[in-house]
Amino acid sequence: MTPHQLTEIRVREPHRIAQSWATRPRRQRIGPDGRLLVVAADHPARGALGVRDEPLAMASRTDFLARLATAAAHPGVDGVLGTPDVLDDLLLMGALDGKLAIGSMNRGGLQGAVFELDDRFTGYTATELAARGIDGGKMLTRIALTDRGTSATLEASAQAVGELAAYGLMALIEPFLSAVENGRVRNLLDADSAIRAIHIASGLGPTSAQTWLKLPVVDDLARVMDATTLPTLLLGGDPHGRPDETYARWAAALGIPPVRGLVVGRALLYPPDGDVAAAVDIAAHLVHGEVQ
């Protein structure tokens, strides 16, 4: 389906989006090997369009959707994480059939804004996720001890965890201990900061029954992961450095419990050589082994 066709549907038959969510072929959350590979596609809604030294690499929605469709078509990719605009497009394209769909809930902390740490819930709500048959919700939860906006973010995340659990949906928390330096937000990626963020995030909400974590690959990861029993997906991170070094880092991290897979966006969708299919194939092999 072309972008023009997607626009025509939105103009003439917007009801098809709700109909398509209602009839979408779904799958179980976890397959036999207990692991997940999820492609992240929620960066643009926060104004984060850059990849490496290209500040507007993700500006073309046509190109972005083509890359996503290539990634989602791989049998080793379990699902896509995105905002309503992206997931609705992929839905109409048939790219979410038999895949997990995870909705990004808070994109209000725009990259570079003075209010960046005010991570407002501007996307999906738990009620809307359940109504559409979407499989879970993800929340960015940045914790800055010197920023008053953190308290509101924690409260909203806790509420979302409880609401998602009430519907039996995955509550995927992405916690960071963060700092503001020279007017810019920086996530603290040392082991001790990651451990503190894990403990804070794990206690959010009235139940942890449906809570998963989305965590960065940091040094001393075995000690970091010893901070939780919650199932965890590792954040693939930005595509800096040599790809083979990145893949080796992922491979080592995937062997540490309770890690259950990867959530990767730009590193798969915008590999240095431009070969999305090959990058996805490598990631799928790391997560699942041989994929039929």
Secondary structure, DSSP 8 states (H G I E B T S, - for coil): --HHHHHHHHHH-THHHHHHHHH-----SS-TT--EEEEEE-SGGGT---BTTBTTTT--HHHHHHHHHHHHTSTT--EEEE-HHHHHHHHHHTTTTTSEEEEE----S-TT-TTTT-----S--HHHHHHHT--EEEEEEEE-TT-THHHHHHHHHHHHHHHHHHTT-EEEEEEEEEEEETTEEEE--SHHHHHHHHHHHHT-SS--TTEEEEEE--TTHHHHHTT--S-EEEE-----S-HHHHHHHHHHHTTSTTEEEEEESHHHHS-TT--HHHHHHHHHHHHHSS--
